[in-house]
Amino acid sequence: QGWQAQSSEHLAAVQALGLRRLLLVVTRADLADPAPTLAAARERLAAAGIEPLGEVAVSAVTGQGMDDLRAALDGLVASLPEPDTTAPVRLWADRAFTVGGSGTVVTGTLGAGTLRVGDELELLDEQGHRASVQVRGLHSQDVERAEVGPVSRAAVNLRRVQRDAVGRGAVLLTPGAWESARVVDVAIEPVGDGAADAGDAPPQRVTLHVGTADHEVHCRGLDSGHTRLTVPVALPWRVGDGAILRDPGSRRLWAAVVRDVDPLPLRRRGAARDRGADLAQAQGDPAALRRLRLAGRRVEQVDRLERLGLAVEQPGEEHRIGSLVVDPAAWAAWREALTATLRGHHEAQPLSAGLTPVEVAHAIDLPSEHAADLVPALAEAARLAVEDGRVRDPQAGGLGLAEGGVAQVEAWLREDPFAAPEARDLDGLGLGARELAAAARLGRVLRLPGEVVLLPDGPARAMRVLAGLPQPFTTSQARQALGTTRRVAIPLLEHLDARGWTRRVDAQSREVVR
């Protein structure tokens, strides 16, 4: 019969799916000379930019060309990329039925990954509902199998699911391996007859065909050959996925290729135009698309990038911080802002111990959920100190007005190392908790519980005295030897115990650790 309208529709679908490895086969070659039909079909394919891998004329009646067709099909399969047997499973269901005594069976084509009896999978039905299911049995090519690898037709017998819960368009997934979203940005290209006159933009409402699912979706043009699709239900996507957009009214088709999943909202004037230009500039390169995604989000989880097919194989400009990847421009801005924030904080509050990670995140517009991971890394990069859960500039700060009081305490303790000043003495010198904390941080004094203040070398001085006592010794003996009070002796001895310099022998005595 030659080229038919249906042939044009099939060719448009082939173009929309991005298929390039094709065979041209003319059937019923026993009824007429196949050469004119082959020539006409060859012209159609050439106009679509496709060169078939081979041409065969066959007759099912006479058997003409059937061996050549088998050989050509073998060659076609051999030319295909080797499927990834370790990839996560995404099996789109094209049919579901019930087998007596076995339960629900779902059939589909396994393009990558491996299915095994006993596997736990996630079932996402066509309404977007999720359920945990288990593989009870597997068949491929009418043979029962323990596992099925790609590329294969597979019949999957499932536990924990009812037949009416599964229909065409449902999908079986490796749990946690796919990023689901209702909104995706795609590159589009009109295909089929009249594509040159169809323009780049599909209408606002079109039908999306992906896997075995079809959904009515909303299109928002982004310019530069891109559009944003909003689907009624969340679907499992990966950057680079192919799909078809179809206008039911005109039957026009567009090839669609996913460029971003769950993109950020377009809030400002001109954002759609700029977004389309940015996606066009990335040209589908995964590294460029990853950088573009990071530029908007600033921080992304490594495992999420892996689920999207944008994994950081070779660390480049991005900053890898534990399980996070950070946009380099955001990193530089945060680092500069952190340095300036700490400088201003210490100038305003010279006695401060610094800022907590949460305070830092708020001050420099850092995502608070990532503060615990990013703040220490930023502090290290900016050569700032992180002490006792706070970030501070080791070059900034001081004692300010408390300098005279601290110097007086130091003078007292140099004369009598264990005569710690009383609370009233400290108050009289203007030394409260903040001032003493700052002095301790600067290494000027040692603070013990009960606001006992000694010189930093006080413990070492005490050890020299205690080592000369008969061992073991009591608290009273230690107090007398040190010439101090119980208020000072008890926290000092407990401090020495904690450092492992002394140890308790019983409830009344302790000894020096030799």
C-alpha positions as CSV (number, residue, x, y, z in Angstrom):
1,Q,0.0,0.0,0.0
2,G,3.0,2.3,0.3
3,W,3.3,5.2,2.8
4,Q,0.1,5.8,4.8
5,A,-1.2,8.4,7.2
6,Q,-0.6,6.0,10.0
7,S,3.1,5.7,8.9
8,S,3.5,9.5,9.3
9,E,2.0,9.2,12.8
10,H,4.4,6.4,13.7
11,L,7.4,8.3,12.3
12,A,6.4,11.4,14.3
13,A,6.3,9.3,17.5
14,V,9.7,7.8,16.6
15,Q,11.0,11.4,16.2
16,A,9.4,12.5,19.5
17,L,11.0,9.6,21.4
18,G,14.4,10.4,19.9
19,L,14.9,7.0,18.3
20,R,17.7,6.9,15.8
21,R,18.4,3.2,15.2
22,L,15.7,2.0,12.8
23,L,15.1,-0.7,10.2
24,L,13.0,0.0,7.2
25,V,10.9,-3.1,6.4
26,V,8.3,-3.5,3.6
27,T,5.9,-6.4,4.0
28,R,3.7,-8.3,1.4
29,A,6.6,-8.2,-1.0
30,D,5.0,-11.2,-2.9
31,L,2.2,-8.9,-4.1
32,A,4.2,-6.3,-5.9
33,D,7.7,-4.9,-6.5
34,P,8.7,-3.5,-3.2
35,A,11.3,-1.1,-4.7
36,P,9.0,1.9,-5.2
37,T,7.7,1.6,-1.7
38,L,11.2,1.3,-0.2
39,A,12.3,4.4,-2.2
40,A,9.3,6.5,-1.0
41,A,9.8,5.4,2.6
42,R,13.5,6.2,2.3
43,E,12.6,9.7,1.2
44,R,10.3,10.2,4.2
45,L,12.9,9.1,6.6
46,A,15.6,11.3,5.0
47,A,13.3,14.3,5.4
48,A,13.1,13.5,9.1
49,G,16.9,13.3,9.3
50,I,16.9,9.5,9.8
51,E,19.1,7.0,7.9
52,P,17.9,3.4,8.6
53,L,20.4,0.8,9.6
54,G,19.1,-1.5,6.9
55,E,16.3,-2.1,4.4
56,V,14.5,-5.4,4.0
57,A,11.5,-6.5,1.9
58,V,9.7,-9.6,3.3
59,S,6.7,-11.9,2.6
60,A,5.1,-13.9,5.3
61,V,3.5,-16.0,2.7
62,T,6.6,-17.1,0.7
63,G,9.2,-16.5,3.5
64,Q,11.0,-14.1,1.2
65,G,13.5,-11.9,3.2
66,M,12.6,-13.4,6.6
67,D,16.2,-14.7,7.3
68,D,17.5,-11.3,6.2
69,L,15.0,-9.6,8.6
70,R,16.2,-11.8,11.5
71,A,19.8,-11.0,10.8
72,A,19.0,-7.3,10.6
73,L,17.2,-7.4,13.9
74,D,20.1,-9.1,15.5
75,G,22.4,-6.4,14.1
76,L,20.0,-3.7,15.4
77,V,20.0,-5.2,18.9
78,A,23.8,-5.6,18.9
79,S,24.2,-1.9,18.0
80,L,22.2,-0.7,21.1
81,P,24.0,0.4,24.2
82,E,24.5,-2.3,26.9
83,P,21.7,-1.9,29.4
84,D,22.6,-1.2,33.0
85,T,21.7,-4.2,35.1
86,T,22.5,-2.4,38.4
87,A,20.3,0.7,37.8
88,P,17.2,1.3,39.9
89,V,14.0,-0.3,38.5
90,R,11.3,1.8,36.9
91,L,8.8,-0.5,35.2
92,W,5.8,1.2,33.6
93,A,2.8,-1.0,33.7
94,D,1.0,-1.5,30.4
95,R,-1.4,-4.2,31.6
96,A,-2.6,-5.8,34.9
97,F,-4.7,-8.8,35.5
98,T,-5.4,-11.5,38.1
99,V,-4.3,-15.1,38.0
100,G,-6.2,-17.6,40.0
101,G,-4.2,-18.7,43.1
102,S,-1.5,-16.1,42.3
103,G,-3.1,-12.7,42.6
104,T,-2.2,-9.5,40.7
105,V,0.2,-9.6,37.8
106,V,1.6,-6.5,36.2
107,T,3.3,-6.5,32.8
108,G,5.8,-4.1,31.3
109,T,9.1,-3.6,29.6
110,L,12.2,-3.5,31.9
111,G,14.7,-1.2,30.3
112,A,17.3,-1.1,33.1
113,G,17.9,-2.7,36.4
114,T,17.1,-6.2,37.6
115,L,14.0,-7.7,39.1
116,R,14.3,-10.5,41.6
117,V,11.7,-12.7,43.4
118,G,11.3,-11.3,46.9
119,D,12.2,-7.7,46.0
120,E,10.5,-4.9,47.9
121,L,9.2,-2.3,45.4
122,E,7.1,0.8,45.5
123,L,4.0,0.9,43.4
124,L,2.9,4.4,42.2
125,D,-0.6,4.1,40.7
126,E,-2.0,6.4,38.0
127,Q,-3.7,8.5,40.6
128,G,-0.4,9.2,42.4
129,H,-1.1,6.8,45.4
130,R,1.9,4.9,46.8
131,A,2.1,1.4,48.2
132,S,4.8,-1.0,49.3
133,V,4.6,-4.3,47.3
134,Q,6.7,-7.4,47.1
135,V,7.6,-9.5,44.0
136,R,6.0,-12.9,44.4
137,G,7.0,-14.3,41.1
138,L,8.4,-13.4,37.7
139,H,7.9,-14.5,34.1
140,S,9.6,-13.5,30.9
141,Q,9.1,-15.0,27.5
142,D,6.5,-17.3,29.1
143,V,9.2,-18.8,31.4
144,E,9.2,-18.6,35.2
145,R,12.3,-16.9,36.4
146,A,14.1,-16.1,39.7
147,E,15.3,-12.8,38.2
148,V,14.8,-10.8,35.0
149,G,17.3,-8.3,33.6
150,P,17.1,-5.7,30.9
151,V,15.9,-5.3,28.2
152,S,13.0,-7.7,28.8
153,R,9.3,-8.0,28.7
154,A,8.4,-9.0,32.3
155,A,5.3,-10.2,34.1
156,V,5.5,-9.4,37.8
157,N,3.3,-11.2,40.3
158,L,2.8,-8.9,43.2
159,R,2.0,-9.4,46.9
160,R,0.0,-6.8,49.0
161,V,-1.9,-5.2,46.1
162,Q,-5.4,-5.6,44.6
163,R,-6.0,-5.8,40.8
164,D,-8.2,-2.8,40.8
165,A,-5.4,-0.7,42.4
166,V,-3.2,-1.1,39.3
167,G,-3.9,0.1,35.8
168,R,-2.0,1.2,32.7
169,G,0.3,4.1,33.7
170,A,1.1,2.7,37.1
171,V,4.8,2.2,37.7
172,L,7.0,-0.1,39.9
173,L,10.0,1.6,41.4
174,T,13.1,0.8,43.5
175,P,12.2,2.5,46.8
176,G,14.0,5.7,47.4
177,A,15.7,5.8,44.1
178,W,13.5,8.2,42.1
179,E,12.6,11.8,42.5
180,S,8.9,12.4,42.1
181,A,7.4,15.7,41.2
182,R,4.4,17.3,39.6
183,V,6.4,20.1,37.9
184,V,9.2,19.6,35.4
185,D,11.0,21.9,32.9
186,V,11.5,20.3,29.5
187,A,13.2,21.1,26.2
188,I,10.6,20.8,23.4
189,E,10.8,20.4,19.6
190,P,7.8,20.0,17.2
191,V,7.9,16.8,15.2
192,G,5.9,15.2,12.4
193,D,4.2,16.7,9.3
194,G,3.9,20.4,9.5
195,A,6.5,20.7,12.3
196,A,8.2,23.6,10.6
197,D,5.0,25.6,10.7
198,A,3.8,24.5,14.1
199,G,6.0,27.0,16.1
200,D,7.8,26.1,19.3
201,A,5.1,26.5,21.8
202,P,2.4,23.9,22.5
203,P,-1.0,25.2,23.7
204,Q,-1.6,25.6,27.5
205,R,-3.4,22.2,27.8
206,V,-1.8,19.2,26.1
207,T,-1.6,15.4,26.7
208,L,1.7,14.2,28.2
209,H,2.8,10.6,27.2
210,V,5.6,9.3,29.4
211,G,6.2,5.6,30.0
212,T,2.8,4.0,29.6
213,A,1.0,6.9,31.4
214,D,-0.9,9.8,29.7
215,H,-2.0,12.9,31.6
216,E,-3.5,16.2,30.7
217,V,-0.9,18.8,31.7
218,H,-0.6,22.5,31.8
219,C,2.2,24.1,29.8
220,R,3.9,27.4,30.6
221,G,6.3,28.6,27.9
222,L,9.8,29.5,29.0
223,D,11.1,30.7,25.6
224,S,14.2,29.3,23.8
225,G,12.6,26.0,23.1
226,H,11.6,25.1,26.7
227,T,8.4,24.9,28.6
228,R,7.3,24.1,32.1
229,L,4.8,21.2,32.6
230,T,2.5,20.8,35.6
231,V,1.1,17.3,35.9
232,P,-2.0,16.4,38.0
233,V,0.0,13.7,40.0
234,A,3.7,13.4,41.0
235,L,5.6,11.1,38.6
236,P,9.1,9.6,38.9
237,W,11.5,11.6,36.8
238,R,15.1,11.8,35.9
239,V,16.9,14.5,34.0
240,G,17.2,13.3,30.4
241,D,13.9,11.4,30.3
242,G,12.1,11.6,27.1
243,A,8.3,12.1,26.7
244,I,5.8,13.2,24.1
245,L,3.4,16.1,24.2
246,R,0.3,15.8,22.0
247,D,-2.3,18.4,21.2
248,P,-5.6,16.4,21.1
249,G,-7.2,19.1,18.9
250,S,-4.6,19.4,16.1
251,R,-2.9,16.0,16.7
252,R,0.5,17.9,16.6
253,L,3.3,16.3,18.5
254,W,6.3,17.7,20.4
255,A,9.4,15.8,21.6
256,A,10.1,16.7,25.3
257,V,13.3,16.0,27.2
258,V,13.4,16.6,30.9
259,R,15.9,19.3,32.0
260,D,15.0,19.9,35.6
261,V,12.7,18.2,38.2
262,D,10.7,20.2,40.7
263,P,12.1,23.5,39.6
264,L,11.9,26.7,41.7
265,P,8.8,28.9,41.2
266,L,9.0,31.7,38.7
267,R,8.2,34.8,40.8
268,R,9.6,37.9,39.1
269,R,8.8,39.6,35.9
270,G,10.8,38.1,33.0
271,A,11.7,35.0,35.0
272,A,10.2,32.6,32.5
273,R,12.3,34.2,29.6
274,D,15.5,34.0,31.7
275,R,14.8,30.5,32.8
276,G,14.4,29.3,29.1
277,A,17.6,31.1,28.1
278,D,19.6,29.5,31.0
279,L,18.3,26.0,30.1
280,A,19.1,26.6,26.4
281,Q,22.6,27.6,27.3
282,A,23.1,24.4,29.4
283,Q,22.4,22.5,26.1
284,G,21.4,19.4,28.1
285,D,24.8,18.8,29.6
286,P,24.3,17.2,33.0
287,A,27.2,19.1,34.6
288,A,25.8,22.4,33.3
289,L,22.3,21.5,34.4
290,R,23.6,20.6,37.9
291,R,25.3,24.0,38.1
292,L,22.1,25.7,37.0
293,R,20.1,23.9,39.6
294,L,22.6,24.7,42.3
295,A,22.7,28.4,41.3
296,G,19.0,28.6,42.2
297,R,18.9,26.3,45.3
298,R,22.5,27.1,46.6
299,V,22.6,23.8,48.4
300,E,21.5,20.4,47.3
301,Q,21.7,16.9,48.8
302,V,24.2,14.6,47.1
303,D,21.7,11.7,47.1
304,R,19.0,13.8,45.5
305,L,21.4,14.8,42.7
306,E,22.1,11.1,42.2
307,R,18.4,10.3,42.0
308,L,18.0,13.0,39.4
309,G,20.9,11.7,37.3
310,L,23.1,14.8,38.1
311,A,25.6,13.1,40.4
312,V,28.9,14.8,41.0
313,E,31.2,12.2,39.5
314,Q,34.3,14.5,39.4
315,P,34.3,17.3,42.0
316,G,34.7,20.6,40.1
317,E,33.8,24.1,41.1
318,E,31.1,22.9,43.5
319,H,31.9,22.6,47.2
320,R,31.2,19.1,48.6
321,I,30.5,19.3,52.3
322,G,29.6,15.9,53.7
323,S,26.3,14.9,52.1
324,L,25.8,18.4,50.6
325,V,26.9,20.1,47.4
326,V,27.1,23.9,47.5
327,D,27.0,26.4,44.7
328,P,30.4,28.2,44.4
329,A,29.0,31.7,44.2
330,A,26.8,31.1,47.2
331,W,29.8,29.7,49.1
332,A,31.9,32.7,48.4
333,A,29.1,35.1,49.4
334,W,28.5,33.2,52.6
335,R,32.1,33.1,53.5
336,E,32.5,36.9,53.0
337,A,29.3,37.6,54.9
338,L,30.4,35.4,57.8
339,T,33.7,37.2,58.1
340,A,32.0,40.6,58.1
341,T,29.3,39.5,60.5
342,L,31.8,38.2,63.1
343,R,33.9,41.3,62.8
344,G,30.9,43.5,63.4
345,H,29.6,41.3,66.3
346,H,32.9,41.4,68.1
347,E,33.3,45.1,67.7
348,A,29.8,45.6,69.2
349,Q,30.3,42.9,71.9
350,P,34.0,42.4,72.6
351,L,33.3,40.0,75.5
352,S,31.0,37.7,73.4
353,A,32.0,34.1,72.9
354,G,30.8,34.3,69.3
355,L,27.6,33.3,67.5
356,T,25.8,29.9,67.4
357,P,25.4,28.2,64.0
358,V,21.7,29.1,64.0
359,E,22.5,32.7,64.7
360,V,25.1,32.6,61.9
361,A,22.6,31.0,59.5
362,H,20.1,33.8,60.2
363,A,22.7,36.6,59.9
364,I,24.1,35.5,56.5
365,D,20.9,34.0,54.9
366,L,22.1,30.4,55.1
367,P,19.5,27.6,54.9
368,S,18.9,26.9,58.6
369,E,18.4,23.2,58.0
370,H,22.0,22.9,56.7
371,A,23.6,25.2,59.4
372,A,25.1,22.4,61.4
373,D,27.0,21.1,58.4
374,L,27.9,24.3,56.6
375,V,28.7,26.8,59.3
376,P,31.8,24.8,60.7
377,A,33.0,24.3,57.1
378,L,32.6,28.0,56.3
379,A,34.3,29.0,59.5
380,E,37.3,26.8,58.7
381,A,37.5,28.3,55.2
382,A,37.3,31.8,56.6
383,R,40.0,30.9,59.3
384,L,37.5,31.5,62.1
385,A,37.4,29.4,65.3
386,V,34.6,27.1,66.4
387,E,34.7,26.6,70.2
388,D,32.0,25.3,72.5
389,G,29.4,25.3,69.7
390,R,30.1,29.0,68.8
391,V,31.9,30.7,65.9
392,R,34.3,33.5,66.8
393,D,37.1,35.4,65.2
394,P,40.3,34.4,67.1
395,Q,41.9,37.8,66.2
396,A,39.0,39.9,67.4
397,G,37.6,40.7,70.8
398,G,39.3,41.5,74.1
399,L,38.5,42.4,77.7
400,G,37.7,46.0,77.1
401,L,36.7,47.7,80.4
402,A,37.3,44.4,82.3
403,E,41.1,44.5,81.6
404,G,41.9,46.3,84.8
405,G,39.8,43.9,87.0
406,V,41.4,40.8,85.4
407,A,44.9,42.2,85.8
408,Q,44.1,42.8,89.5
409,V,42.9,39.1,90.0
410,E,46.1,37.9,88.2
411,A,48.2,40.0,90.6
412,W,46.4,38.6,93.7
413,L,46.9,35.0,92.5
414,R,50.5,35.4,91.6
415,E,51.1,36.3,95.3
416,D,48.8,33.5,96.6
417,P,48.0,31.0,93.8
418,F,45.1,29.3,95.7
419,A,43.5,32.3,97.4
420,A,40.7,32.6,94.8
421,P,38.8,35.9,95.1
422,E,35.4,35.8,96.7
423,A,32.3,36.7,94.7
424,R,32.1,40.2,96.4
425,D,35.7,40.8,95.3
426,L,34.9,39.9,91.7
427,D,31.8,42.1,91.8
428,G,33.8,45.0,93.1
429,L,36.2,44.6,90.2
430,G,33.2,44.6,87.7
431,L,33.9,40.9,86.8
432,G,30.6,39.1,86.1
433,A,30.1,35.8,84.2
434,R,30.6,37.4,80.8
435,E,33.8,39.1,81.7
436,L,35.2,35.9,83.4
437,A,34.2,33.8,80.4
438,A,36.0,36.2,78.1
439,A,39.1,36.1,80.3
440,A,39.0,32.3,80.4
441,R,38.7,32.1,76.6
442,L,41.7,34.4,76.3
443,G,43.7,32.1,78.6
444,R,44.0,34.7,81.3
445,V,42.2,32.7,84.1
446,L,40.9,29.2,84.8
447,R,37.2,29.1,85.9
448,L,36.1,26.2,88.1
449,P,32.6,25.4,89.3
450,G,31.2,27.8,92.0
451,E,32.9,30.7,90.2
452,V,36.3,29.7,91.6
453,V,38.9,31.6,89.6
454,L,42.6,30.6,89.5
455,L,45.5,31.2,87.2
456,P,45.7,28.8,84.2
457,D,48.8,27.2,85.8
458,G,47.0,26.7,89.1
459,P,46.4,22.9,88.6
460,A,50.1,22.3,87.8
461,R,51.1,24.3,90.9
462,A,48.7,22.3,93.0
463,M,50.1,19.0,91.7
464,R,53.6,19.9,92.8
465,V,52.3,20.5,96.4
466,L,50.1,17.4,96.4
467,A,52.9,15.1,95.1
468,G,54.9,15.9,98.2
469,L,52.2,14.7,100.6
470,P,52.1,11.1,102.1
471,Q,49.9,9.1,99.7
472,P,46.9,8.8,99.9
473,F,45.8,12.2,101.3
474,T,42.4,13.6,102.5
475,T,40.7,16.7,101.3
476,S,41.5,18.4,104.6
477,Q,45.2,17.5,104.2
478,A,45.2,18.9,100.6
479,R,43.4,22.1,101.7
480,Q,45.9,22.7,104.4
481,A,48.9,22.0,102.2
482,L,47.6,24.4,99.5
483,G,46.7,27.0,102.1
484,T,43.2,27.5,100.8
485,T,39.6,26.9,101.7
486,R,37.1,24.1,101.0
487,R,35.4,26.4,98.5
488,V,38.6,26.3,96.4
489,A,40.0,22.9,97.3
490,I,37.0,20.7,96.4
491,P,36.4,22.0,92.8
492,L,40.2,22.1,92.3
493,L,40.6,18.4,93.4
494,E,37.7,17.4,91.2
495,H,39.3,19.2,88.3
496,L,42.5,17.2,88.9
497,D,40.5,14.0,89.1
498,A,38.8,14.8,85.8
499,R,42.2,15.3,84.1
500,G,43.5,12.0,85.5
501,W,46.2,13.6,87.6
502,T,44.7,12.4,90.8
503,R,42.2,9.6,91.6
504,R,40.0,8.7,94.5
505,V,41.1,5.8,96.8
506,D,37.9,5.8,98.9
507,A,35.2,8.3,100.0
508,Q,37.7,10.3,102.2
509,S,41.0,10.2,100.3
510,R,42.7,10.3,96.9
511,E,46.2,9.9,95.6
512,V,48.4,11.3,92.9
513,V,48.6,9.2,89.7
514,R,52.2,8.3,89.1
